[in-house]
Amino acid sequence: NGDTSNRTPRNKKKRVRPLNPSNDGGAKIIIALLAGAGAAFLLSLLLLMSRLESQEFENGLLNSNVGGAQGVDDTLYEEQQEMGGVLPLPNGAWRKQHDLMQQQQKGQQQIATERQSKLLEKIKGFKDSNVDKMNKFNKLFGANPLDPVMKDAHKELDRMQGVLEGKQKNDKPMKKLDLHQQLADAVHKNEEEKKKQKAARKKELGIVDNVALTQGDKVAAISDEDAPHLQPHFPPLPPHTMSVELFGEKIITDTLSHNKPTMAGIIAILQRFLQNLHQFLKDHRDSKAPTVINEYFALVTKYLVPLEEAYRDKPVFPIREDGSIFMSLGAYRDHLLGETLRQAFKNAASPDKLFVGAVVQNCFGIDVTCRTGVEVKGQDEHGRPITKISDREPDVNGIEQFCDDPEYTKYCDSGQIRALYVNETESNGPTTARYFASKLWGGETYFLQADAHLRFAPKWDRLYTEEAKAAKSYPKAVLSAYPPGFSEGDPPYKGGTVGTRLCTCAFSTSDVEHHIIRINTGGTCGENANAPTQIAYIAAGFFFARAEFLTDVPFDPFLPWCFMGEEIALSLRAWTNGWDIYAPRKNLIAHQYRPGRMGLPKFWENTGRVFGRPGPGFNTQLQSISLKRVKYMVGYKDTTKEALEDLGHSVVLTDFQHYGPGETRTMDEFLEHVNIDIEKEQCGNIKWCNKCLMD
């Protein structure tokens, strides 16, 4: 941030000093900010100012006393005088030499004027294009440490523009802005202020650092020695912090090639896929659905399959036998994510043994205008709903809401919150989000998959663990149910009602669901059952199992743009891999069910915008192809291998052998177990399930 006036020598490129990341949180946040929307401005600004200083100033454009093109004339005249003025010439040659010099000067002046015009155009264009980006950045973060740095940079650019336009004299040397240092200073100051605020709030609440009290007992957090793969710690904030920027490329190669996986390395691999997906979507905006699917599968094969192959048939990390729980959350523009996290930790019996992997699919307002879902605004004269989609502010970040709350900050600082941020434009449905979230598992004993709009009963974690252990098939038992609903404004959730049983199914008749099997609830066992009993199906919105489930039934990365089909696929794969499915006897969580009238955004609306085809139609086309992977798995008669080849859709069977039925029990045995007639596309009554007859 100094104002040194030394200029870079002519013809020598100026070196931009790289940021030297340290171990303190401030430096990490600096790099993170540079990796986000601010990076485009700061790095471009450094390059532009360096170029201006090293090339143009040396040629007199900004270094004269007058400025502008006139400065070139002054410079040429001064150089001529330094050589002793114009030398006398022979008779008759003076006029020719004079004319030649005039032409040369005019040519040089024209070149200088053109260069000046181009520079001026660059500066103006640079300023205009980045004002919008910085406005969006401020929407995302609010007041932030980048603001004073940006003001200083803009002020210097304004001065450069004024000199080029000849509106002001360049009577002081070019100001060199050490933007890295200024940003570091600003971030450090901002962090110190936040620490003071949090400390004051903790004091007010009576919270002691690093101590979590549960029924009078101190619960110890996991140590670095017990789980070295959780180091280096990848921060959950700010959004779009890039793991490679923090820790280098080695974090990826160690994870993929050297059997040294780390959570930071896993996140770096997922982020690299998302970066390439961003460009993929631009390149295929006008492509037809089969082309999009084919090329998407190729992208997954290139960037995600190497991770799958590196840890095939084994856990990525050692499973800790400490009773810890990993909660997988896929959040699509979810305004309740922050409250869901608060409820989960607040009501847990052992909050220091709860770890969260959240995939935050938000509209961050960067390079796009955020939109609402389809909102009902009233009725027309015929009683039909009047709907509208409107512009809106960027989505709230539930991770930030949770981590900025002094009561819960320590869980973010200790590495218990892991977040992968996905721009709404790269979101392609719950199946992909849940695949990403499953990769954020870090060796915890139990795996819980849920939605991001939940309420939790007191001691829910302990009670679910005890319920799983009470199942006859434990440790290969899966608890699953459709939780009861709640509305915002309801009193605190207490739980304890009789759990639902997933005992029925139906072949969908909806045109957009392509006859896929949908599961549903059946009978109940009453309140006095002695132990959990088996059910037929797994609900994707809630299931609880030991973490070995992730090795036996790895999440499938080849199901993009699907909303239906994941539950029948999960159920079939789990059961044929030797896992039995149980209904918990009591409800311990509640779920916000979201009918269309709420007007919340849907991922298929985003798909239409991304591909320039508004509405759900194009997502339906994409889903119709992806769903053939599930239909082939279940054995639909119109989705054989030969039929897929004839249709040109054989790509949907990519790596199918790793994500299809297991080998412990067969697919036909599963269909008989749940009384499905795939030939007639009919679901029959499952007596053992509805009557709670199978332990």
N, C-alpha and C positions, 0 to 999 in steps of 0.2 A: 504493500500500500504506500510505497514511497513515491517521490517525484523526481527521481534521478533523470538527468537529461542526456546521458550517454546514449548514442544511437548505434545500431548495429552497422558494422563496416559494410561498404558496398560489395554486392555479389556474395555475401556470406549469409547463409540462412540463420535466422534467429532460433535458438532452442527454447522451447517452452518447458520450464522446470516441472517435472512430474510431481504429483502429490505423494508425499511419503506417509502412507497410513501407519498410524501407531496403534497401540492396544487400547487407547482410551475411547470411550463412546463417542466423543465429539468427532474424532477423525472418521469413524465409521459412518456417522450420519452425513458428514461432508461428502464422502464418496457416494453415499446413497442418493443424496440430493443431486449430485452431478450425474448420476445414472438416470435420473428422472427427467421431468420436463425442463428443469433448469440447465441440464447438461447441454442441450442443443444451443441455448443462448450463450452460456459462459464459454464453452469451448470454441464456438464459432466466433465469439467476440475476441477471444485471445488470438485466434488465427488472423482475423481481419486486422486488428490493431497492430499485430506484429508485422503483417505484410505492408500495411500503410507506412509504418515507421521505417522498415528496413529498405523498402524500394522507393516509395514516392517522396518521402521527405528528403532523401539524398539527392533527388533530382530537382529540388527547388520548388516543388509544387506547394508545399506547406511551410517552407522554411525561409521564405523571403519576408521582407518588411511590409510588402503590400499584400501578398497573397494572390491566389488564383493564377491565371495564365500570365498576368503581368509579371509575376515573379520569375518566369523563365527569361524574359527580356532583361530583367535586372541581373540575373545570374550570368547570362551571356556577356553583358556589358562589363561586369566586374572581372570576368575571366579575361576579356580582351585587354582591359586596362592593366591587369597584372602582367601581361606579356609585353607591355610597353606601348599599348595603343596600336592604331592601324599603321603598318609600315608603308613608306612611300613606294609607289609602283611606277614602272616606265610609262612614258607618254602614250596615250591612246588605250592603255590597259586599265586605267583607273575606273572608267565607266563600266567596263565589262566585269571587273572584280566587284565593283559596288553592286551591280545588278545581281551578280551571283550570290553575294553575301545577303542581299535583301531576300532572294528566293530561299536561301538556306534558313534564314531567320523565320520567314513565313512558314516554311515547312515544319521547322522545329516548333513554332508556336501553334500550328494546327495540330501536330501530334500531341503537344502538351494539353491543348484544349480538349481533344478527344479523350485523352487519358483522364483528365480532370472530370469530364462529363461521366465517364464510366465509373470512376470512383464515387462520384456524388450519387449516381444511380444505385451503386452497391450499398452505400451507407443508408440511403433512404429506404430501399427495399428491405435491408436487414432490420432496420428499426421497425418498420411497419409489420413485417411478418412475425416478429417476436413479441410485439406488444400483446397480440391475441394469445400467444402461448403463455405469456407470463400472467395474463388475466385468468386463464384457466388454471394455472399453477396456484394462484392465490385462492381460487375457488376450492381447490383440492385441499390446501393446507391452511388457508386463512393467512393471518399475519405470520410471517416466517422470516428466518434469518437472511434469506436471499434478498429481501426488499431493499435494505440500505445499500447493498452491493450493486443491485440493479440501478438504483438511482444515481450512484456515482458513475457507473459505466455509461448510462444514458447521457449524463451531463457532459462527459468527455466526447461522446459521439456528436452531440449537438455542437460542441465547439469546433470539431473537425469539419462538420457540415458548413458552419458559418465561414470558416477560413476558405474552404473550397469555393463557396459562392461569392467570396470577396466581400462579405458583409462585416467581417471583423478582421483585425490584424492578428497575425500569429506572433504576438509579442512575448510569448513565454514558451518554454520548451514543452514538447510533447509529454503529457503525464503518463507515466507507466503505472498501470494498475495491476498489482499483485492480487488478482481476484481470488486465488486459492487461499491466500493468507487472510484476506478480508472476510471471506466466507467462514474460514476456520474460527476467526475471532468472534464473528457474529453468532455462529452456532454455539461456541463455548459460553458466551454470555447468555444466550437463550436457554441453554441447558442448566446453567447455574440458577437462573430465575425459576425454572420449572422445579428444580430440586428443592428450592426454598419453599415454593408453594405446596409441594407434596409433603414436605416435612411438617409444615404448619398444619396441613389437613390431618396427617397421621397423628400428630400430637393432640389435635382436637378430638379425634376418634379414639384415642388411647391405644393405638396400634404400635407394637414393638417390632422393629425390623427383624426379618429372618425367623420369626416365631409364629407358628400357626397353632392356635389352641383349639382342641376338639375334646369336649367333655373333660377338660382339665389335663389332657395329655399333650405333650409336645410331639409333633410329627416331624421327622427329619426329612429334608428333601434329598433327592438322589445326588450322589457325589460324582465328580469327574472321574474318579478311579473306577467306579462301578460301571460307568457307561462312557468310555473315552470317545465313542463315535458321535456323541452329542456335542463334542468340541471340534472345531471352533463353533461357538454359539452364533447361530444366524438370527439376527434381530427380526421380530415380527413387524417392526415399523422403522422407517416410513414405507408406504407402499412402493412397489417396484424397485426396492433395493436389490441389486444384482449380486448374486453370490460370487460369481467370477471376479467382479470388480473388487470385492472385499478380500477374497482369498486366493485368486489366481487360477489359471487353467489346471494346475496340478490337482485341485480339488475334484475335478471330473475324472482325470486319468487314474488317480488313486482308486476312485470308486468303481470304475469300469474295468480296469486292467490289472490292478495290483491287490485285489481282494482287501482293500482298506476303505470300506464304505464309511461315509460320514453323512449326517443329515444335511450339512451344507452342500456336499457333493450331489446328493439326490436332488435337492432343490435347484442346483445349478443346471442339472440335466433337464429337468422339467422346464426351467426358464428358457433354455436354449431351444427346446421344442416350440415353446410359445412364440419366441422371436421369429422363428421360421414360419410358424403358422400365420403370423401377422402378414408376412409378405405373400404367403400362399393365397390367402383370401383376396388380396389385391390382384394378384395375377389371374385368379380364376373367377373374378366377379361376374363375367359374362358366360362362364362355362356351363354346359349342361350337367344335370345331376350325375349321370354315370361317370363323366370325366372327373367331377369333383370327388366322388367316392374313390375312384381308382387312384387319383393323385394323393388324396388324404392318406390312404392306406400305405402308399409309398413313403410319405413323410413320417408316419408312425414307425415304419420298418427301419428307416434311416436313423431316427433320433431317440426312439423309446425302446425298440426291441433289443438294442445292445444292453440296456439295463436289465431287461427281462431275462436275457440269456445269461448274464453274469451271475444271477442268483436264482436260477431255475431249480425248483424242487428243494429249496432250502431257505430258511429265513435270512433276510438281508442282515439283520442284527441278532445277537444272542437274546433269547427270551429271558427276561428277569423274573425270578420267582419271588416277587415282593408284593404281589397283590395290586400292582399298578394297573390303571385303565387308560387306554387310548381312545379318545372320542373323535371319530371322523365326521366332519361337517362340510357339506357342500352347500354354499350360500349363494343363491342367485339374487343379487340386488335386494338383499334381505334387511329390512329396517329393524328386525328383532334379533339379529345376530349378537349384538352387544349385550342385550338383556338375557338372551339364552345362556351366554357364558357366565354372566353374573349369577344367574339362578343355579347353574350347574355347580359352581364352586361354593356358593353360599350354602347350598343344601347338602353338599357331599359330607360324608362322615370323615373322609380322609382327603381333603382337597390337595394336599401336597403329593398325593399319589395319582392325581388326575392330570392327564396330558391331552392336549387338543391339537388336531391337525385341521385347519380351516382353509378351504379353497374359496377365496373371496372374489366372486365374479361381479364386479361393479361397473357402472358407468362412472368413470372418474372425470369426465368432462374434458379429456385431453384429445384434441383433434376431432371430436365429435360433439354434437349437441345431444344432451340426454333427453329421453322421451319417456312419457308415462306409458302404462299399459292402456288397454281399451277401457275407457271410463264411461259409465252410463250417466248422461247429463240430464235425462228426463225422458218424456214420452211424446211421440207425435200424435196427431189427431186420431190415428187408428189404434193407439195404445201400444205401438211398437217402441222399443227403447231407442233413444237417440244417443249414439256413442261418439266418442272423440278421443284422439290421441294428441297430447299436448307436449310442448317443451317443458322441461323441469330442471331444477338444480341438480348437480352431481349427487350421487348416493352417499348416505352417511356410511362411514367406515366403522363397523361394529368392533373390529379389533382395536381401533384407536379409542373408541368409547370405553372399552373394557380396560385397556392398559393405562389410560389416563386417570382412571378411578383409583385414588390412593389405597382403597381397601384391597385392590386386586393387582396393583402394579408389580408386586413381588413375583407373581406367577409368570408374568411376561419377562421380567429380568432373569428368572431362574431357568428359562428355556422350556417352560411347560406349555407355552403357546407357540405353535409353529404355523406360519401363514404362507400361502402361495397366492399371489394376486394375479387375477386374470382379467384383462379388459373385457368388457361386455362383448365387444366385437369378436373376441376369440372364443366365446362361450358356445358350446354346441350340445348342451343337454346334461342331465343328471348323471348319466352313465360315465361320461368322460370326467366330470367333476369328482365323482366317487373314486374313479381310478386314481386321479391325482391325489386325493385325500388319503387313500390307502398307502401311498408311497411316503407319507409323512409319519408313519408309524416308526417308533424308535426303540423297539425292544420291550414294550410294556407287556404285562402278563395277559391282559384281556383286550379285546377289540370290540368297540361299540360303534355302530354306524347309525346316524340319526340325521334328521333335518335340522335346520338352523332356526326354527321358530318353536321352541319348546318351553315347558315349565317342568320343574323337578320336585318330587316329594322329598321330605327330610330323610337323610341317610340312604338315598337311592342307590349309591354306589355299593355300599355294604350289602344291601338287600338283594340287589341283582346278582352279586357274587355268590351269596348264600343260595339263591334260587338256582343258579346254574349248577352249583355243586350238589344240589338236592336231586338233580335229574339222574335217572338210572344210567344213561349213556355217557355221563361226564367222565373224562374230559372232552369227548366228542359230541357235545350237546350244544345246540344253538337255541337261544331264547328269542322269540319274535312275536310281534303283535301289531295291530293297528291301535295306537293309543287313543284315549278319549280326547275330545276337543276342548278348547278353551277360547275365550274372547279376551281381547285387551280390556283391562278394567276389572276383570274377575278378581276375587280375593285370592290370597296365596294358596297355591295348590298343595293339598295334603296327601293325595293318593289314596290307595287302599281299596278302590272299587275292583270288582271282579274283572279279570282280564279277558280280552276277546280271543277267539280261536279261529285261525285261518284254515277253514275246512271246505270251502266251496270255490268253484271257478266257473268261468263262462268264456266262450269264444266271442270276441268282440264283433259286433255288427256295424261298428262305425267305419265309414269310408276311409278315415285317416289312420285307423289302427290295423287295417289289413288282416282281420280275423285272428289277431294275436290273443293268446290266453290271458285273461285277467283274473286275478284271485280275489277272494272276498271272505267275509266272516261266516261262521256257522254257529253251532250251539255253544253252551257254557257248561262248566262243571260244578257250579255252585261255589259257595264260600268255604266249604270244609274239606276240600281235597287234601289228602295227606302228602302228596308230592306232585310235581309237574307231570303232565302227560303229553304224549306226542301229538303234533299237528302235521298238516300236509305241506304247508308252504312258509316261505320266508318273506317278510315285508321289507322292502328296501329302505323304508323310512325309519325302521327301528329293528335292529337285531344285536345280540350280545353273545360273544363266544370267546373261548381262549384264542390267543393270537396264532396258534398253529393253523387256524382257519385260513390265514393269508397265504400260507405255503401250499395247502391242499387245494384251495379254491382262489387262486390269484385273480384279481380284478382284470377284466378284459379291456385292453386299450382300443379294440377295433369295433366299438359300438357308438360311433358319433351320431348326433342329431336324433337320438332315440329318447322318447319319453315313456313308452310302454315296452314291455317285454323283459325288463331286467329282473322282475320278481320270479317269473317262471324259470328263467335261466339260472338264477341263483339257487332256487329250490332244487332243481334237477341236478345241478353240478354238486351242490353240498351233499345231497342224499346219496348220489352214486359214488361219492368219495368217502362214504362211511360216516357222515355226520347225521345225527337224528335231530329233528326240529321239535322244540317244545314251546308251549304257551306259558308265560309267567302267570302264576295264579292271581297276582294282584297288579294293578296298574301303578306304576311309580313315576311315569312321565305323562304329560299332556301335550297335545299337538294342535297348532292353529291350522285348521283346514281352511282353504282359501278359494271360495267360489269366484267365478269370473266377475261377478258384480263388484268385487273389491277394487277392480281396476289396476291390479298389480302387474308389473311387466312380466312377460313370458319370453323364454329364450327363443321360441320359434318366430316371434315378432322381430327380434334382433336378426335372426337368420335372413328374413326377408329383406331387411334394410342393408345388411352386409352384401348380399348378392344383387342388390338393385331391383328386387322383385317383392314389393311390400305385401304384407299379409303372410299367413301360414302356409301358403301353397307350395313354395319351393322347399320348405323344411319337410313337408309331407312327402314330397318326391324323394328327398334324401333318406328319410326314415324308412320309406318303403323298400329301399335297397339294403340298408343296414339291418333291418329286421329279418331279412332272409337268412342271416347268420343264426338267429335264434330259432327261426322256423325249421331250418335244416337240423339244428341240434335236437329239437323236440320230435322231428320225424314227419312234418307235414308232407302229404303225398305230392303236392305241386312244387315242392322245393327240394328235389333230389339233386345230387351232384350233376347229373346229366341235364336236368332242367336249368340249373344255374349256368352251365356252359352254353346251352342254347340261347339263353337270354343275354349272354355276355357279362354275367355277374359273378363269375367264379372267384373274383378277387375277394369276395366276402368270406371265403374259406381260408384266408391267409392265417397261418399259424393256428388253425382251428384245433389241432391235436392238443394244444396246451390249455385251451379255454373251453373245451367241450365236456361231455360226460366223463365221470371218473371210471376207475377200473375195479372198485370194490363191489359195486352193484351196477347192473346194466340199465340202460335207458328204458327198455321194455319192462323191466321190473319196477321202475319208477312209475311208469304210466299205469301199470296194474295196481301199484300201491295206492295211487291217488284216484283210481277209477276214471281215467281219461280215455275216451275212444278217439284216437287221432284220425282214423279213417272217416268217421261220421262227424268229426269235430263236435263232440258232445262231452260234457262233464257230468259224471254220475254222482250219486250220493256216497259220501265216505263215512260209513257207519262208525268205524273205529275212531274216527276223528270227532265226529259230532257227539258221540256218546262217551268220549274220554276213556276209551278202553285199552289204550296202548301205553304202557309205562315207558 
